[in-house]
Amino acid sequence: MTTSADIENMMARITLRDRDALALLYDATSAKLFGVCLRVLNNRSEAEDVLHDVYIRVWQKADTYAVTGHSPMTWLITVTRNMSIDRLRKRRPETGSDDAMALVADDGPGPEAAAIASSERARIEACMGELESDRADAVRAAYLEGETYKDLAARFDVPLNTIRTWLRRSLMKLKDCLTR
């Protein structure tokens, strides 16, 4: 398992133009970063393109990463998310477009789907509210923000296995709550 220190070391080596370090960084982080791209873009081909662009950006801008005590994965995920959002924005037609229907058409969910999604979101939030606040924060950080168990253990100042137990028990409580 690659640690934050390992990734910081790779970033430092990339600053020195070490191609092997970039390959190691890719091997260690590409699966997670591809997941971020895919979640934002919902298109495998575009996600692959953006992921490629992310590592080009890392190669070019590795010197802008500063060790601040935050996880280097946070920086990588932020770069990936921002580049994915930029790609998503490029998909949308510009206001000066000749195709007036493209400006009128809405690919978003209809009223029924939006109402269902809103209801489900409210149920999930209600169930998250039943968890202890630190457990709910850990679940959000792990499953929505991509923090590692190790980062969470440090953040909450508990042993690594305690974080695993918190998350497992919290997910079981959420499942029980959502099936009521």
Buried (B, 14 or more C-beta within 10 A) or exposed (E): EBBBEBBBBBBBBBBEEBEEBBEBBBEBBBEBBBBBBBEBBEBEEBBBBBBEBBBEBBBEEBEEBEEEEEBBBBBBBEBBBEBBEEBBEEEEEEEEEEEEEEEEEEEEEEEEEEEEEEEEEEEEEEBBEEBEEEBBBBBEBBEEEBBBBBBBBBBBEBEEEBBBEBBEEBBEBBEEBEEE
